[in-house]
Amino acid sequence: MRISRSTTHSDLLSLEAAVTVARSGFACIFSSSDEYERALITERRAQGRYGARPRNWLITFIALAIAVAGATIYRV
């Protein structure tokens, strides 16, 4: 079996083109993981996923104070 040089060369060019196309599918638009995380958090904030947490510190403090007072009175 004889393989012509022109067929081998065209096959090689075709293979290189296929490799280039395949590699482009793995390209990432972010240069680092920090850049990706920053973009992800920005997008999630825009969607409203990171809403402001309610400030229940006063309620928590009052409940804790009542519990401590109750435990103190119970032990006495």
PQR file with spaces between the fields and no chain letter, atoms N, CA, C, O and H, PARSE charges and radii, in Angstrom:
ATOM       1  N    MET     1       0.840   -1.167    0.000 -0.4000 1.5000
ATOM       2  CA   MET     1       0.000    0.000    0.000 -0.0000 2.0000
ATOM       3  C    MET     1       0.890    1.236    0.000  0.5500 1.7000
ATOM       4  O    MET     1       1.829    1.367    0.785 -0.5500 1.4000
ATOM       5  N    ARG     2       0.557    2.111   -0.895 -0.4000 1.5000
ATOM       6  CA   ARG     2       1.360    3.318   -1.025 -0.0000 2.0000
ATOM       7  C    ARG     2       0.540    4.542   -0.635  0.5500 1.7000
ATOM       8  O    ARG     2      -0.587    4.715   -1.100 -0.5500 1.4000
ATOM       9  H    ARG     2      -0.206    2.005   -1.533  0.4000 1.0000
ATOM      10  N    ILE     3       1.109    5.391    0.220 -0.4000 1.5000
ATOM      11  CA   ILE     3       0.433    6.612    0.666 -0.0000 2.0000
ATOM      12  C    ILE     3       1.119    7.788    0.006  0.5500 1.7000
ATOM      13  O    ILE     3       2.334    7.966    0.102 -0.5500 1.4000
ATOM      14  H    ILE     3       2.024    5.251    0.597  0.4000 1.0000
ATOM      15  N    SER     4       0.316    8.575   -0.658 -0.4000 1.5000
ATOM      16  CA   SER     4       0.919    9.727   -1.346 -0.0000 2.0000
ATOM      17  C    SER     4       1.231   10.821   -0.337  0.5500 1.7000
ATOM      18  O    SER     4       0.578   10.944    0.699 -0.5500 1.4000
ATOM      19  H    SER     4      -0.670    8.430   -0.736  0.4000 1.0000
ATOM      20  N    ARG     5       2.231   11.598   -0.662 -0.4000 1.5000
ATOM      21  CA   ARG     5       2.681   12.672    0.232 -0.0000 2.0000
ATOM      22  C    ARG     5       1.619   13.758    0.356  0.5500 1.7000
ATOM      23  O    ARG     5       1.445   14.311    1.443 -0.5500 1.4000
ATOM      24  H    ARG     5       2.762   11.498   -1.503  0.4000 1.0000
ATOM      25  N    SER     6       0.908   14.080   -0.710 -0.4000 1.5000
ATOM      26  CA   SER     6      -0.102   15.144   -0.659 -0.0000 2.0000
ATOM      27  C    SER     6      -1.277   14.738    0.221  0.5500 1.7000
ATOM      28  O    SER     6      -1.848   15.584    0.908 -0.5500 1.4000
ATOM      29  H    SER     6       1.049   13.632   -1.592  0.4000 1.0000
ATOM      30  N    THR     7      -1.650   13.458    0.213 -0.4000 1.5000
ATOM      31  CA   THR     7      -2.743   12.998    1.063 -0.0000 2.0000
ATOM      32  C    THR     7      -2.329   13.090    2.533  0.5500 1.7000
ATOM      33  O    THR     7      -3.120   13.511    3.377 -0.5500 1.4000
ATOM      34  H    THR     7      -1.186   12.771   -0.346  0.4000 1.0000
ATOM      35  N    THR     8      -1.124   12.707    2.829 -0.4000 1.5000
ATOM      36  CA   THR     8      -0.635   12.763    4.201 -0.0000 2.0000
ATOM      37  C    THR     8      -0.578   14.210    4.693  0.5500 1.7000
ATOM      38  O    THR     8      -0.946   14.504    5.831 -0.5500 1.4000
ATOM      39  H    THR     8      -0.481   12.365    2.143  0.4000 1.0000
ATOM      40  N    HIS     9      -0.118   15.097    3.834 -0.4000 1.5000
ATOM      41  CA   HIS     9      -0.017   16.504    4.215 -0.0000 2.0000
ATOM      42  C    HIS     9      -1.406   17.102    4.440  0.5500 1.7000
ATOM      43  O    HIS     9      -1.602   17.837    5.408 -0.5500 1.4000
ATOM      44  H    HIS     9       0.181   14.859    2.910  0.4000 1.0000
ATOM      45  N    SER    10      -2.353   16.810    3.588 -0.4000 1.5000
ATOM      46  CA   SER    10      -3.706   17.357    3.758 -0.0000 2.0000
ATOM      47  C    SER    10      -4.377   16.748    4.999  0.5500 1.7000
ATOM      48  O    SER    10      -5.117   17.426    5.712 -0.5500 1.4000
ATOM      49  H    SER    10      -2.194   16.213    2.801  0.4000 1.0000
ATOM      50  N    ASP    11      -4.107   15.463    5.242 -0.4000 1.5000
ATOM      51  CA   ASP    11      -4.641   14.834    6.454 -0.0000 2.0000
ATOM      52  C    ASP    11      -4.062   15.479    7.704  0.5500 1.7000
ATOM      53  O    ASP    11      -4.763   15.680    8.695 -0.5500 1.4000
ATOM      54  H    ASP    11      -3.506   14.912    4.663  0.4000 1.0000
ATOM      55  N    LEU    12      -2.785   15.797    7.645 -0.4000 1.5000
ATOM      56  CA   LEU    12      -2.118   16.441    8.770 -0.0000 2.0000
ATOM      57  C    LEU    12      -2.696   17.826    9.029  0.5500 1.7000
ATOM      58  O    LEU    12      -2.930   18.196   10.179 -0.5500 1.4000
ATOM      59  H    LEU    12      -2.215   15.634    6.840  0.4000 1.0000
ATOM      60  N    LEU    13      -2.925   18.587    7.977 -0.4000 1.5000
ATOM      61  CA   LEU    13      -3.524   19.921    8.116 -0.0000 2.0000
ATOM      62  C    LEU    13      -4.948   19.814    8.676  0.5500 1.7000
ATOM      63  O    LEU    13      -5.361   20.609    9.520 -0.5500 1.4000
ATOM      64  H    LEU    13      -2.735   18.287    7.042  0.4000 1.0000
ATOM      65  N    SER    14      -5.680   18.820    8.190 -0.4000 1.5000
ATOM      66  CA   SER    14      -7.038   18.612    8.682 -0.0000 2.0000
ATOM      67  C    SER    14      -7.023   18.247   10.167  0.5500 1.7000
ATOM      68  O    SER    14      -7.856   18.720   10.940 -0.5500 1.4000
ATOM      69  H    SER    14      -5.345   18.174    7.505  0.4000 1.0000
ATOM      70  N    LEU    15      -6.083   17.414   10.551 -0.4000 1.5000
ATOM      71  CA   LEU    15      -5.954   17.021   11.950 -0.0000 2.0000
ATOM      72  C    LEU    15      -5.566   18.207   12.827  0.5500 1.7000
ATOM      73  O    LEU    15      -6.104   18.357   13.923 -0.5500 1.4000
ATOM      74  H    LEU    15      -5.406   17.030    9.923  0.4000 1.0000
ATOM      75  N    GLU    16      -4.663   19.035   12.379 -0.4000 1.5000
ATOM      76  CA   GLU    16      -4.273   20.229   13.138 -0.0000 2.0000
ATOM      77  C    GLU    16      -5.445   21.183   13.303  0.5500 1.7000
ATOM      78  O    GLU    16      -5.617   21.780   14.365 -0.5500 1.4000
ATOM      79  H    GLU    16      -4.226   18.913   11.488  0.4000 1.0000
ATOM      80  N    ALA    17      -6.253   21.329   12.256 -0.4000 1.5000
ATOM      81  CA   ALA    17      -7.437   22.196   12.345 -0.0000 2.0000
ATOM      82  C    ALA    17      -8.430   21.636   13.372  0.5500 1.7000
ATOM      83  O    ALA    17      -9.024   22.388   14.145 -0.5500 1.4000
ATOM      84  H    ALA    17      -6.113   20.843   11.393  0.4000 1.0000
ATOM      85  N    ALA    18      -8.599   20.319   13.372 -0.4000 1.5000
ATOM      86  CA   ALA    18      -9.506   19.692   14.334 -0.0000 2.0000
ATOM      87  C    ALA    18      -9.006   19.873   15.768  0.5500 1.7000
ATOM      88  O    ALA    18      -9.803   20.086   16.681 -0.5500 1.4000
ATOM      89  H    ALA    18      -8.117   19.708   12.744  0.4000 1.0000
ATOM      90  N    VAL    19      -7.704   19.791   15.965 -0.4000 1.5000
ATOM      91  CA   VAL    19      -7.124   19.990   17.295 -0.0000 2.0000
ATOM      92  C    VAL    19      -7.346   21.421   17.760  0.5500 1.7000
ATOM      93  O    VAL    19      -7.677   21.655   18.923 -0.5500 1.4000
ATOM      94  H    VAL    19      -7.056   19.619   15.223  0.4000 1.0000
ATOM      95  N    THR    20      -7.168   22.367   16.869 -0.4000 1.5000
ATOM      96  CA   THR    20      -7.372   23.777   17.210 -0.0000 2.0000
ATOM      97  C    THR    20      -8.814   24.027   17.631  0.5500 1.7000
ATOM      98  O    THR    20      -9.070   24.726   18.612 -0.5500 1.4000
ATOM      99  H    THR    20      -6.899   22.177   15.925  0.4000 1.0000
ATOM     100  N    VAL    21      -9.751   23.454   16.886 -0.4000 1.5000
ATOM     101  CA   VAL    21     -11.169   23.624   17.219 -0.0000 2.0000
ATOM     102  C    VAL    21     -11.482   22.959   18.559  0.5500 1.7000
ATOM     103  O    VAL    21     -12.221   23.516   19.371 -0.5500 1.4000
ATOM     104  H    VAL    21      -9.543   22.887   16.089  0.4000 1.0000
ATOM     105  N    ALA    22     -10.929   21.782   18.790 -0.4000 1.5000
ATOM     106  CA   ALA    22     -11.183   21.070   20.045 -0.0000 2.0000
ATOM     107  C    ALA    22     -10.620   21.826   21.239  0.5500 1.7000
ATOM     108  O    ALA    22     -11.256   21.885   22.292 -0.5500 1.4000
ATOM     109  H    ALA    22     -10.328   21.329   18.131  0.4000 1.0000
ATOM     110  N    ARG    23      -9.453   22.395   21.087 -0.4000 1.5000
ATOM     111  CA   ARG    23      -8.849   23.139   22.205 -0.0000 2.0000
ATOM     112  C    ARG    23      -9.598   24.414   22.516  0.5500 1.7000
ATOM     113  O    ARG    23      -9.641   24.841   23.670 -0.5500 1.4000
ATOM     114  H    ARG    23      -8.937   22.347   20.231  0.4000 1.0000
ATOM     115  N    SER    24     -10.189   25.028   21.510 -0.4000 1.5000
ATOM     116  CA   SER    24     -10.910   26.280   21.751 -0.0000 2.0000
ATOM     117  C    SER    24     -12.134   26.043   22.620  0.5500 1.7000
ATOM     118  O    SER    24     -12.611   26.968   23.277 -0.5500 1.4000
ATOM     119  H    SER    24     -10.155   24.681   20.573  0.4000 1.0000
ATOM     120  N    GLY    25     -12.645   24.833   22.636 -0.4000 1.5000
ATOM     121  CA   GLY    25     -13.783   24.513   23.488 -0.0000 2.0000
ATOM     122  C    GLY    25     -13.430   24.504   24.957  0.5500 1.7000
ATOM     123  O    GLY    25     -14.315   24.640   25.802 -0.5500 1.4000
ATOM     124  H    GLY    25     -12.258   24.081   22.102  0.4000 1.0000
ATOM     125  N    PHE    26     -12.172   24.347   25.281 -0.4000 1.5000
ATOM     126  CA   PHE    26     -11.731   24.305   26.672 -0.0000 2.0000
ATOM     127  C    PHE    26     -11.224   25.661   27.166  0.5500 1.7000
ATOM     128  O    PHE    26     -10.772   25.767   28.306 -0.5500 1.4000
ATOM     129  H    PHE    26     -11.453   24.236   24.595  0.4000 1.0000
ATOM     130  N    ALA    27     -11.289   26.668   26.349 -0.4000 1.5000
ATOM     131  CA   ALA    27     -10.781   27.981   26.738 -0.0000 2.0000
ATOM     132  C    ALA    27     -11.663   28.576   27.826  0.5500 1.7000
ATOM     133  O    ALA    27     -12.878   28.381   27.823 -0.5500 1.4000
ATOM     134  H    ALA    27     -11.656   26.582   25.422  0.4000 1.0000
ATOM     135  N    CYS    28     -11.066   29.283   28.732 -0.4000 1.5000
ATOM     136  CA   CYS    28     -11.786   29.906   29.837 -0.0000 2.0000
ATOM     137  C    CYS    28     -11.652   31.419   29.700  0.5500 1.7000
ATOM     138  O    CYS    28     -10.584   31.933   29.365 -0.5500 1.4000
ATOM     139  H    CYS    28     -10.078   29.441   28.735  0.4000 1.0000
ATOM     140  N    ILE    29     -12.740   32.119   29.962 -0.4000 1.5000
ATOM     141  CA   ILE    29     -12.684   33.572   29.811 -0.0000 2.0000
ATOM     142  C    ILE    29     -12.039   34.251   31.012  0.5500 1.7000
ATOM     143  O    ILE    29     -11.765   35.450   30.974 -0.5500 1.4000
ATOM     144  H    ILE    29     -13.607   31.702   30.235  0.4000 1.0000
ATOM     145  N    PHE    30     -11.796   33.491   32.080 -0.4000 1.5000
ATOM     146  CA   PHE    30     -11.191   34.056   33.274 -0.0000 2.0000
ATOM     147  C    PHE    30      -9.717   33.667   33.333  0.5500 1.7000
ATOM     148  O    PHE    30      -9.350   32.539   33.003 -0.5500 1.4000
ATOM     149  H    PHE    30     -12.019   32.517   32.111  0.4000 1.0000
ATOM     150  N    SER    31      -8.887   34.599   33.749 -0.4000 1.5000
ATOM     151  CA   SER    31      -7.452   34.330   33.797 -0.0000 2.0000
ATOM     152  C    SER    31      -7.018   33.662   35.096  0.5500 1.7000
ATOM     153  O    SER    31      -5.931   33.088   35.167 -0.5500 1.4000
ATOM     154  H    SER    31      -9.186   35.516   34.017  0.4000 1.0000
ATOM     155  N    SER    32      -7.868   33.735   36.128 -0.4000 1.5000
ATOM     156  CA   SER    32      -7.517   33.100   37.396 -0.0000 2.0000
ATOM     157  C    SER    32      -8.788   32.722   38.147  0.5500 1.7000
ATOM     158  O    SER    32      -9.886   33.154   37.794 -0.5500 1.4000
ATOM     159  H    SER    32      -8.751   34.201   36.069  0.4000 1.0000
ATOM     160  N    SER    33      -8.627   31.920   39.174 -0.4000 1.5000
ATOM     161  CA   SER    33      -9.790   31.519   39.969 -0.0000 2.0000
ATOM     162  C    SER    33     -10.346   32.706   40.758  0.5500 1.7000
ATOM     163  O    SER    33     -11.550   32.779   41.005 -0.5500 1.4000
ATOM     164  H    SER    33      -7.736   31.569   39.462  0.4000 1.0000
ATOM     165  N    ASP    34      -9.472   33.631   41.152 -0.4000 1.5000
ATOM     166  CA   ASP    34      -9.948   34.820   41.873 -0.0000 2.0000
ATOM     167  C    ASP    34     -10.873   35.651   40.988  0.5500 1.7000
ATOM     168  O    ASP    34     -11.899   36.159   41.443 -0.5500 1.4000
ATOM     169  H    ASP    34      -8.494   33.571   40.951  0.4000 1.0000
ATOM     170  N    GLU    35     -10.495   35.782   39.719 -0.4000 1.5000
ATOM     171  CA   GLU    35     -11.320   36.545   38.783 -0.0000 2.0000
ATOM     172  C    GLU    35     -12.667   35.846   38.585  0.5500 1.7000
ATOM     173  O    GLU    35     -13.704   36.505   38.509 -0.5500 1.4000
ATOM     174  H    GLU    35      -9.662   35.370   39.349  0.4000 1.0000
ATOM     175  N    TYR    36     -12.652   34.532   38.501 -0.4000 1.5000
ATOM     176  CA   TYR    36     -13.902   33.769   38.343 -0.0000 2.0000
ATOM     177  C    TYR    36     -14.805   33.953   39.560  0.5500 1.7000
ATOM     178  O    TYR    36     -16.000   34.208   39.410 -0.5500 1.4000
ATOM     179  H    TYR    36     -11.810   33.997   38.562  0.4000 1.0000
ATOM     180  N    GLU    37     -14.244   33.824   40.767 -0.4000 1.5000
ATOM     181  CA   GLU    37     -15.039   33.965   41.980 -0.0000 2.0000
ATOM     182  C    GLU    37     -15.609   35.373   42.116  0.5500 1.7000
ATOM     183  O    GLU    37     -16.747   35.546   42.552 -0.5500 1.4000
ATOM     184  H    GLU    37     -13.273   33.617   40.888  0.4000 1.0000
ATOM     185  N    ARG    38     -14.821   36.376   41.746 -0.4000 1.5000
ATOM     186  CA   ARG    38     -15.297   37.756   41.805 -0.0000 2.0000
ATOM     187  C    ARG    38     -16.486   37.946   40.863  0.5500 1.7000
ATOM     188  O    ARG    38     -17.482   38.568   41.233 -0.5500 1.4000
ATOM     189  H    ARG    38     -13.896   36.235   41.392  0.4000 1.0000
ATOM     190  N    ALA    39     -16.381   37.411   39.653 -0.4000 1.5000
ATOM     191  CA   ALA    39     -17.477   37.522   38.687 -0.0000 2.0000
ATOM     192  C    ALA    39     -18.703   36.744   39.159  0.5500 1.7000
ATOM     193  O    ALA    39     -19.835   37.193   38.975 -0.5500 1.4000
ATOM     194  H    ALA    39     -15.572   36.906   39.352  0.4000 1.0000
ATOM     195  N    LEU    40     -18.482   35.590   39.761 -0.4000 1.5000
ATOM     196  CA   LEU    40     -19.584   34.778   40.257 -0.0000 2.0000
ATOM     197  C    LEU    40     -20.340   35.489   41.373  0.5500 1.7000
ATOM     198  O    LEU    40     -21.571   35.518   41.371 -0.5500 1.4000
ATOM     199  H    LEU    40     -17.563   35.225   39.911  0.4000 1.0000
ATOM     200  N    ILE    41     -19.612   36.059   42.318 -0.4000 1.5000
ATOM     201  CA   ILE    41     -20.243   36.770   43.431 -0.0000 2.0000
ATOM     202  C    ILE    41     -20.969   38.015   42.929  0.5500 1.7000
ATOM     203  O    ILE    41     -22.060   38.329   43.403 -0.5500 1.4000
ATOM     204  H    ILE    41     -18.612   36.036   42.319  0.4000 1.0000
ATOM     205  N    THR    42     -20.375   38.721   41.978 -0.4000 1.5000
ATOM     206  CA   THR    42     -21.024   39.904   41.408 -0.0000 2.0000
ATOM     207  C    THR    42     -22.343   39.522   40.749  0.5500 1.7000
ATOM     208  O    THR    42     -23.351   40.206   40.922 -0.5500 1.4000
ATOM     209  H    THR    42     -19.488   38.466   41.593  0.4000 1.0000
ATOM     210  N    GLU    43     -22.331   38.434   39.999 -0.4000 1.5000
ATOM     211  CA   GLU    43     -23.551   37.978   39.332 -0.0000 2.0000
ATOM     212  C    GLU    43     -24.604   37.541   40.346  0.5500 1.7000
ATOM     213  O    GLU    43     -25.784   37.846   40.173 -0.5500 1.4000
ATOM     214  H    GLU    43     -21.512   37.878   39.859  0.4000 1.0000
ATOM     215  N    ARG    44     -24.207   36.846   41.379 -0.4000 1.5000
ATOM     216  CA   ARG    44     -25.167   36.405   42.397 -0.0000 2.0000
ATOM     217  C    ARG    44     -25.738   37.582   43.172  0.5500 1.7000
ATOM     218  O    ARG    44     -26.912   37.568   43.543 -0.5500 1.4000
ATOM     219  H    ARG    44     -23.248   36.598   41.519  0.4000 1.0000
ATOM     220  N    ARG    45     -24.924   38.599   43.422 -0.4000 1.5000
ATOM     221  CA   ARG    45     -25.447   39.798   44.089 -0.0000 2.0000
ATOM     222  C    ARG    45     -26.466   40.491   43.204  0.5500 1.7000
ATOM     223  O    ARG    45     -27.480   40.993   43.689 -0.5500 1.4000
ATOM     224  H    ARG    45     -23.970   38.611   43.122  0.4000 1.0000
ATOM     225  N    ALA    46     -26.194   40.520   41.892 -0.4000 1.5000
ATOM     226  CA   ALA    46     -27.133   41.138   40.962 -0.0000 2.0000
ATOM     227  C    ALA    46     -28.452   40.377   40.935  0.5500 1.7000
ATOM     228  O    ALA    46     -29.504   40.975   40.707 -0.5500 1.4000
ATOM     229  H    ALA    46     -25.370   40.113   41.498  0.4000 1.0000
ATOM     230  N    GLN    47     -28.413   39.080   41.163 -0.4000 1.5000
ATOM     231  CA   GLN    47     -29.629   38.267   41.202 -0.0000 2.0000
ATOM     232  C    GLN    47     -30.347   38.385   42.536  0.5500 1.7000
ATOM     233  O    GLN    47     -31.490   37.947   42.660 -0.5500 1.4000
ATOM     234  H    GLN    47     -27.559   38.594   41.349  0.4000 1.0000
ATOM     235  N    GLY    48     -29.696   38.972   43.541 -0.4000 1.5000
ATOM     236  CA   GLY    48     -30.318   39.143   44.849 -0.0000 2.0000
ATOM     237  C    GLY    48     -30.129   37.966   45.781  0.5500 1.7000
ATOM     238  O    GLY    48     -30.847   37.850   46.774 -0.5500 1.4000
ATOM     239  H    GLY    48     -28.767   39.329   43.441  0.4000 1.0000
ATOM     240  N    ARG    49     -29.192   37.097   45.490 -0.4000 1.5000
ATOM     241  CA   ARG    49     -28.971   35.931   46.346 -0.0000 2.0000
ATOM     242  C    ARG    49     -28.318   36.297   47.670  0.5500 1.7000
ATOM     243  O    ARG    49     -28.532   35.623   48.677 -0.5500 1.4000
ATOM     244  H    ARG    49     -28.609   37.191   44.683  0.4000 1.0000
ATOM     245  N    TYR    50     -27.520   37.366   47.673 -0.4000 1.5000
ATOM     246  CA   TYR    50     -26.844   37.777   48.890 -0.0000 2.0000
ATOM     247  C    TYR    50     -27.544   39.003   49.454  0.5500 1.7000
ATOM     248  O    TYR    50     -26.998   40.106   49.433 -0.5500 1.4000
ATOM     249  H    TYR    50     -27.347   37.913   46.855  0.4000 1.0000
ATOM     250  N    GLY    51     -28.743   38.806   49.954 -0.4000 1.5000
ATOM     251  CA   GLY    51     -29.493   39.917   50.514 -0.0000 2.0000
ATOM     252  C    GLY    51     -28.950   40.306   51.877  0.5500 1.7000
ATOM     253  O    GLY    51     -28.162   39.579   52.482 -0.5500 1.4000
ATOM     254  H    GLY    51     -29.187   37.910   49.971  0.4000 1.0000
ATOM     255  N    ALA    52     -29.380   41.446   52.340 -0.4000 1.5000
ATOM     256  CA   ALA    52     -28.938   41.906   53.661 -0.0000 2.0000
ATOM     257  C    ALA    52     -29.548   40.999   54.729  0.5500 1.7000
ATOM     258  O    ALA    52     -30.735   40.678   54.686 -0.5500 1.4000
ATOM     259  H    ALA    52     -30.020   42.036   51.848  0.4000 1.0000
ATOM     260  N    ARG    53     -28.738   40.605   55.660 -0.4000 1.5000
ATOM     261  CA   ARG    53     -29.220   39.771   56.750 -0.0000 2.0000
ATOM     262  C    ARG    53     -29.970   40.639   57.754  0.5500 1.7000
ATOM     263  O    ARG    53     -29.565   41.766   58.036 -0.5500 1.4000
ATOM     264  H    ARG    53     -27.773   40.866   55.695  0.4000 1.0000
ATOM     265  N    PRO    54     -31.048   40.115   58.281 -0.5600 1.5000
ATOM     266  CA   PRO    54     -31.753   40.897   59.305  0.2800 2.0000
ATOM     267  C    PRO    54     -30.899   41.017   60.566  0.5500 1.7000
ATOM     268  O    PRO    54     -30.186   40.085   60.941 -0.5500 1.4000
ATOM     269  N    ARG    55     -30.982   42.139   61.189 -0.4000 1.5000
ATOM     270  CA   ARG    55     -30.182   42.374   62.388 -0.0000 2.0000
ATOM     271  C    ARG    55     -31.018   42.034   63.615  0.5500 1.7000
ATOM     272  O    ARG    55     -31.762   42.865   64.137 -0.5500 1.4000
ATOM     273  H    ARG    55     -31.561   42.896   60.884  0.4000 1.0000
ATOM     274  N    ASN    56     -30.875   40.813   64.051 -0.4000 1.5000
ATOM     275  CA   ASN    56     -31.629   40.334   65.209 -0.0000 2.0000
ATOM     276  C    ASN    56     -30.755   40.253   66.451  0.5500 1.7000
ATOM     277  O    ASN    56     -31.031   39.466   67.356 -0.5500 1.4000
ATOM     278  H    ASN    56     -30.271   40.139   63.628  0.4000 1.0000
ATOM     279  N    TRP    57     -29.713   41.056   66.497 -0.4000 1.5000
ATOM     280  CA   TRP    57     -28.816   41.009   67.643 -0.0000 2.0000
ATOM     281  C    TRP    57     -29.523   41.406   68.925  0.5500 1.7000
ATOM     282  O    TRP    57     -29.285   40.812   69.977 -0.5500 1.4000
ATOM     283  H    TRP    57     -29.490   41.696   65.761  0.4000 1.0000
ATOM     284  N    LEU    58     -30.378   42.390   68.849 -0.4000 1.5000
ATOM     285  CA   LEU    58     -31.089   42.858   70.046 -0.0000 2.0000
ATOM     286  C    LEU    58     -32.007   41.757   70.577  0.5500 1.7000
ATOM     287  O    LEU    58     -32.041   41.503   71.781 -0.5500 1.4000
ATOM     288  H    LEU    58     -30.572   42.873   67.994  0.4000 1.0000
ATOM     289  N    ILE    59     -32.740   41.112   69.694 -0.4000 1.5000
ATOM     290  CA   ILE    59     -33.642   40.035   70.103 -0.0000 2.0000
ATOM     291  C    ILE    59     -32.838   38.876   70.690  0.5500 1.7000
ATOM     292  O    ILE    59     -33.233   38.296   71.701 -0.5500 1.4000
ATOM     293  H    ILE    59     -32.713   41.319   68.716  0.4000 1.0000
ATOM     294  N    THR    60     -31.725   38.542   70.066 -0.4000 1.5000
ATOM     295  CA   THR    60     -30.874   37.465   70.561 -0.0000 2.0000
ATOM     296  C    THR    60     -30.312   37.807   71.935  0.5500 1.7000
ATOM     297  O    THR    60     -30.286   36.958   72.826 -0.5500 1.4000
ATOM     298  H    THR    60     -31.404   39.013   69.245  0.4000 1.0000
ATOM     299  N    PHE    61     -29.865   39.037   72.108 -0.4000 1.5000
ATOM     300  CA   PHE    61     -29.318   39.466   73.391 -0.0000 2.0000
ATOM     301  C    PHE    61     -30.375   39.406   74.492  0.5500 1.7000
ATOM     302  O    PHE    61     -30.093   38.942   75.597 -0.5500 1.4000
ATOM     303  H    PHE    61     -29.885   39.727   71.385  0.4000 1.0000
ATOM     304  N    ILE    62     -31.582   39.869   74.198 -0.4000 1.5000
ATOM     305  CA   ILE    62     -32.665   39.851   75.189 -0.0000 2.0000
ATOM     306  C    ILE    62     -33.021   38.413   75.563  0.5500 1.7000
ATOM     307  O    ILE    62     -33.215   38.114   76.742 -0.5500 1.4000
ATOM     308  H    ILE    62     -31.811   40.246   73.301  0.4000 1.0000
ATOM     309  N    ALA    63     -33.110   37.521   74.574 -0.4000 1.5000
ATOM     310  CA   ALA    63     -33.428   36.119   74.843 -0.0000 2.0000
ATOM     311  C    ALA    63     -32.335   35.472   75.693  0.5500 1.7000
ATOM     312  O    ALA    63     -32.632   34.701   76.606 -0.5500 1.4000
ATOM     313  H    ALA    63     -32.953   37.764   73.617  0.4000 1.0000
ATOM     314  N    LEU    64     -31.096   35.778   75.402 -0.4000 1.5000
ATOM     315  CA   LEU    64     -29.990   35.234   76.178 -0.0000 2.0000
ATOM     316  C    LEU    64     -30.014   35.772   77.610  0.5500 1.7000
ATOM     317  O    LEU    64     -29.780   35.029   78.563 -0.5500 1.4000
ATOM     318  H    LEU    64     -30.854   36.405   74.661  0.4000 1.0000
ATOM     319  N    ALA    65     -30.297   37.053   77.751 -0.4000 1.5000
ATOM     320  CA   ALA    65     -30.363   37.652   79.095 -0.0000 2.0000
ATOM     321  C    ALA    65     -31.484   37.022   79.915  0.5500 1.7000
ATOM     322  O    ALA    65     -31.310   36.772   81.108 -0.5500 1.4000
ATOM     323  H    ALA    65     -30.488   37.657   76.977  0.4000 1.0000
ATOM     324  N    ILE    66     -32.615   36.765   79.299 -0.4000 1.5000
ATOM     325  CA   ILE    66     -33.731   36.128   80.001 -0.0000 2.0000
ATOM     326  C    ILE    66     -33.361   34.706   80.401  0.5500 1.7000
ATOM     327  O    ILE    66     -33.683   34.262   81.503 -0.5500 1.4000
ATOM     328  H    ILE    66     -32.756   36.968   78.330  0.4000 1.0000
ATOM     329  N    ALA    67     -32.679   33.988   79.498 -0.4000 1.5000
ATOM     330  CA   ALA    67     -32.267   32.615   79.810 -0.0000 2.0000
ATOM     331  C    ALA    67     -31.271   32.578   80.969  0.5500 1.7000
ATOM     332  O    ALA    67     -31.383   31.727   81.852 -0.5500 1.4000
ATOM     333  H    ALA    67     -32.418   34.348   78.603  0.4000 1.0000
ATOM     334  N    VAL    68     -30.302   33.491   80.975 -0.4000 1.5000
ATOM     335  CA   VAL    68     -29.335   33.552   82.061 -0.0000 2.0000
ATOM     336  C    VAL    68     -30.017   33.920   83.369  0.5500 1.7000
ATOM     337  O    VAL    68     -29.722   33.344   84.417 -0.5500 1.4000
ATOM     338  H    VAL    68     -30.211   34.182   80.258  0.4000 1.0000
ATOM     339  N    ALA    69     -30.926   34.879   83.302 -0.4000 1.5000
ATOM     340  CA   ALA    69     -31.649   35.285   84.517 -0.0000 2.0000
ATOM     341  C    ALA    69     -32.496   34.120   85.026  0.5500 1.7000
ATOM     342  O    ALA    69     -32.543   33.873   86.231 -0.5500 1.4000
ATOM     343  H    ALA    69     -31.165   35.346   82.452  0.4000 1.0000
ATOM     344  N    GLY    70     -33.159   33.410   84.131 -0.4000 1.5000
ATOM     345  CA   GLY    70     -33.976   32.271   84.535 -0.0000 2.0000
ATOM     346  C    GLY    70     -33.150   31.169   85.157  0.5500 1.7000
ATOM     347  O    GLY    70     -33.552   30.578   86.160 -0.5500 1.4000
ATOM     348  H    GLY    70     -33.121   33.610   83.152  0.4000 1.0000
ATOM     349  N    ALA    71     -32.002   30.886   84.577 -0.4000 1.5000
ATOM     350  CA   ALA    71     -31.119   29.852   85.131 -0.0000 2.0000
ATOM     351  C    ALA    71     -30.584   30.269   86.485  0.5500 1.7000
ATOM     352  O    ALA    71     -30.447   29.432   87.377 -0.5500 1.4000
ATOM     353  H    ALA    71     -31.675   31.366   83.763  0.4000 1.0000
ATOM     354  N    THR    72     -30.275   31.557   86.659 -0.4000 1.5000
ATOM     355  CA   THR    72     -29.762   32.058   87.923 -0.0000 2.0000
ATOM     356  C    THR    72     -30.836   31.980   89.014  0.5500 1.7000
ATOM     357  O    THR    72     -30.556   31.575   90.142 -0.5500 1.4000
ATOM     358  H    THR    72     -30.386   32.237   85.934  0.4000 1.0000
ATOM     359  N    ILE    73     -32.029   32.360   88.679 -0.4000 1.5000
ATOM     360  CA   ILE    73     -33.122   32.323   89.660 -0.0000 2.0000
ATOM     361  C    ILE    73     -33.470   30.872   90.006  0.5500 1.7000
ATOM     362  O    ILE    73     -33.775   30.577   91.161 -0.5500 1.4000
ATOM     363  H    ILE    73     -32.257   32.690   87.763  0.4000 1.0000
ATOM     364  N    TYR    74     -33.433   29.989   89.058 -0.4000 1.5000
ATOM     365  CA   TYR    74     -33.748   28.576   89.299 -0.0000 2.0000
ATOM     366  C    TYR    74     -32.762   27.922   90.247  0.5500 1.7000
ATOM     367  O    TYR    74     -33.143   27.098   91.078 -0.5500 1.4000
ATOM     368  H    TYR    74     -33.185   30.228   88.119  0.4000 1.0000
ATOM     369  N    ARG    75     -31.480   28.294   90.122 -0.4000 1.5000
ATOM     370  CA   ARG    75     -30.448   27.693   90.971 -0.0000 2.0000
ATOM     371  C    ARG    75     -30.488   28.239   92.385  0.5500 1.7000
ATOM     372  O    ARG    75     -29.986   27.591   93.303 -0.5500 1.4000
ATOM     373  H    ARG    75     -31.171   28.963   89.447  0.4000 1.0000
ATOM     374  N    VAL    76     -31.058   29.388   92.583 -0.4000 1.5000
ATOM     375  CA   VAL    76     -31.038   29.997   93.918 -0.0000 2.0000
ATOM     376  C    VAL    76     -32.102   29.475   94.791  0.5500 1.7000
ATOM     377  O    VAL    76     -32.215   29.890   95.944 -0.5500 1.4000
ATOM     378  H    VAL    76     -31.466   29.914   91.837  0.4000 1.0000
